[in-house]
Amino acid sequence: MAKDNLNQKSGYKTLLLSVILSSPGPLVLGIGLMIGRSSTQISDFTRRTAELLAIIASFVVYVITNKDASMDDNRKREIECKSNLFVGVIMCISGLSMIILAFVSDNTNKGNVAPAFVIALFGVIANTLFWRKYTRLYKHNGNAILGVQARLYGAKSIVDCCVTLTLFVVAVMPGTKQAYYFDIVGSVLVSVYMLRSGIKTIIENKDKLIAGC
């Protein structure tokens, strides 16, 4: 029991830290859009904003399902499945928005993408650490919310690597065709990975809901 309480507290603290550290990203990128117009940068702003909503929802559901000790296990699993479905939908929305934005952008000067590059670089480090932490927590207590967060942060780590590389190319070769096409390819790769992860999450949790979680 003491170990379960410790794992619950660790999960709570990790989710809370995720919300706190994820919150500044969309704001900084939103400000950065005033000076930079890379399609990857715009996509990253959209993605981070949507993911922040998903992380906040997961945090709220985790608190509710673990605070009420009298809650029926089936009811708890149902709420967790619905929350994870929401996370999957958010991931798909992020992926679709990236594809749309990638192909509606024009071949103009992308401006200064330095703020977005710095955010993405720090994102690689932070998201990798969160991915490993959530994976360990999920292995210890099997909580579905933490399991989906592990998948989300695994996707976020790979996406941020792609975004960092893309924005670096845009920054060192501004206004060139190479930077333009690299920017488009970067957005598409990011969107495809997010769509794949989101669809997988939706299918898994939809099947659980149909089976009664």
C-alpha positions in Angstrom: 0.0 0.0 0.0 2.8 2.4 0.9 4.5 1.6 -2.4 1.3 2.3 -4.3 0.9 5.6 -2.5 4.5 6.5 -3.4 3.9 5.6 -7.1 0.7 7.7 -7.1 2.5 10.7 -5.6 5.3 10.3 -8.1 2.8 10.1 -11.0 1.0 13.2 -9.7 4.3 15.2 -9.4 5.4 14.1 -12.8 2.1 15.1 -14.5 2.1 18.4 -12.6 5.7 19.1 -13.7 4.7 18.2 -17.3 1.9 20.8 -17.2 4.2 23.5 -15.7 7.1 22.9 -18.2 4.8 22.6 -21.2 2.9 25.8 -20.5 5.5 28.3 -21.6 6.2 26.6 -24.9 3.1 27.8 -26.9 3.5 31.3 -25.4 7.1 31.6 -26.4 6.4 30.2 -29.9 3.4 32.5 -30.3 5.6 35.5 -29.7 8.3 33.9 -31.9 5.8 33.8 -34.8 5.9 37.6 -34.9 9.5 37.4 -36.2 9.6 33.9 -37.8 7.2 32.3 -40.4 8.6 28.8 -40.9 5.8 26.3 -41.6 7.5 23.9 -39.2 7.5 26.6 -36.6 3.8 27.3 -37.1 3.1 23.6 -36.9 5.2 23.2 -33.8 3.2 26.1 -32.1 -0.1 24.3 -33.1 1.2 21.0 -31.9 2.4 22.2 -28.5 -0.8 24.1 -27.8 -2.9 21.0 -28.5 -0.6 18.8 -26.5 -0.8 21.1 -23.5 -4.5 20.7 -23.5 -4.1 16.9 -23.6 -1.6 17.0 -20.7 -3.8 19.2 -18.6 -6.8 16.8 -19.2 -4.7 13.8 -18.3 -3.5 15.5 -15.1 -7.1 16.4 -14.0 -8.3 12.8 -14.7 -5.3 11.3 -12.9 -6.1 13.4 -9.8 -9.8 12.6 -9.9 -9.4 8.8 -10.3 -6.7 8.5 -7.7 -8.2 10.9 -5.1 -11.5 9.1 -4.8 -10.7 5.7 -3.2 -14.4 4.7 -3.3 -14.6 5.0 -7.0 -15.5 1.7 -8.8 -12.6 0.2 -10.7 -14.6 -0.1 -13.9 -15.7 3.5 -13.7 -12.1 4.5 -13.1 -10.9 2.6 -16.1 -13.7 4.0 -18.2 -12.7 7.6 -17.3 -9.1 6.8 -18.0 -9.9 5.3 -21.4 -11.9 8.4 -22.4 -9.1 10.7 -21.3 -6.6 8.7 -23.3 -9.0 8.8 -26.3 -8.9 12.6 -26.0 -5.1 12.5 -26.0 -5.2 10.4 -29.1 -7.6 12.8 -30.9 -5.4 15.7 -29.9 -2.4 14.0 -31.4 -4.3 13.4 -34.7 -5.5 17.0 -34.8 -1.9 18.1 -34.3 -0.7 15.9 -37.1 -3.5 17.1 -39.5 -2.9 20.7 -38.8 0.8 20.3 -39.6 0.1 18.8 -43.0 -2.3 21.6 -43.9 0.0 24.3 -42.7 3.0 22.8 -44.5 1.3 22.9 -47.9 -0.3 26.3 -47.5 2.9 28.1 -46.7 4.6 30.0 -49.4 8.3 30.3 -50.4 8.9 33.7 -48.7 11.5 34.7 -46.2 10.9 32.6 -43.0 12.2 35.3 -40.7 14.0 34.6 -37.4 13.3 31.0 -36.2 15.7 31.2 -33.3 13.1 31.2 -30.5 11.4 28.1 -32.0 14.8 26.4 -32.5 15.7 27.0 -28.8 12.3 25.7 -27.6 12.6 22.6 -29.8 16.2 21.9 -28.6 15.2 22.1 -24.9 12.1 20.0 -25.8 14.3 17.1 -27.0 16.0 17.0 -23.6 12.9 17.5 -21.4 10.6 15.2 -23.4 13.2 12.4 -23.5 13.5 12.6 -19.7 9.7 12.7 -19.2 9.3 9.7 -21.6 11.7 7.6 -19.6 10.1 8.7 -16.3 6.6 7.9 -17.5 7.7 4.6 -18.9 9.2 3.6 -15.5 6.1 4.7 -13.6 3.8 2.8 -16.0 5.9 -0.4 -15.5 5.6 0.0 -11.7 1.8 0.5 -11.4 0.3 0.0 -14.9 -1.8 3.2 -14.7 -3.3 3.7 -18.2 -3.0 7.5 -18.0 0.8 7.3 -17.4 1.1 4.7 -20.1 -0.4 7.0 -22.7 1.7 9.9 -21.4 4.8 7.7 -22.0 3.7 7.2 -25.6 2.9 10.9 -26.0 6.3 11.9 -24.7 8.1 9.3 -26.8 6.4 10.8 -29.8 7.2 14.3 -28.6 10.9 13.5 -28.3 11.2 12.2 -31.8 9.1 15.1 -33.2 11.3 17.6 -31.4 14.4 16.0 -32.9 12.9 16.5 -36.3 11.8 20.0 -35.6 15.2 21.0 -34.2 17.0 19.7 -37.3 14.5 21.4 -39.7 14.7 24.8 -38.0 18.5 24.6 -37.9 18.6 24.1 -41.6 16.1 27.0 -42.1 18.2 29.2 -39.8 21.6 28.5 -41.5 20.2 28.7 -45.1 17.5 31.3 -44.9 15.5 32.1 -48.1 16.9 29.2 -50.1 15.0 26.4 -51.9 16.8 23.8 -49.8 15.5 25.4 -46.6 12.0 25.7 -48.0 11.7 22.1 -49.0 13.4 20.9 -45.9 10.9 22.9 -43.9 8.0 21.2 -45.8 9.5 17.7 -45.4 10.1 18.4 -41.7 6.4 19.3 -41.2 5.2 16.3 -43.0 7.4 13.8 -41.1 6.3 15.4 -37.8 2.6 15.2 -38.8 2.8 11.6 -40.0 4.4 10.4 -36.8 1.9 12.2 -34.6 -1.0 10.8 -36.7 0.4 7.3 -36.4 0.7 7.6 -32.6 -2.7 9.2 -32.2 -4.5 6.6 -34.3 -2.8 3.8 -32.4 -3.9 5.4 -29.1 -7.5 5.9 -30.3 -7.9 2.3 -31.5 -6.5 0.8 -28.3 -8.7 2.8 -26.0 -11.8 2.5 -28.2 -11.4 -1.3 -28.1 -11.1 -1.1 -24.3 -14.3 1.0 -24.0 -16.2 -1.5 -26.2 -14.9 -4.4 -24.1 -15.9 -2.5 -20.9 -12.3 -1.3 -20.2 
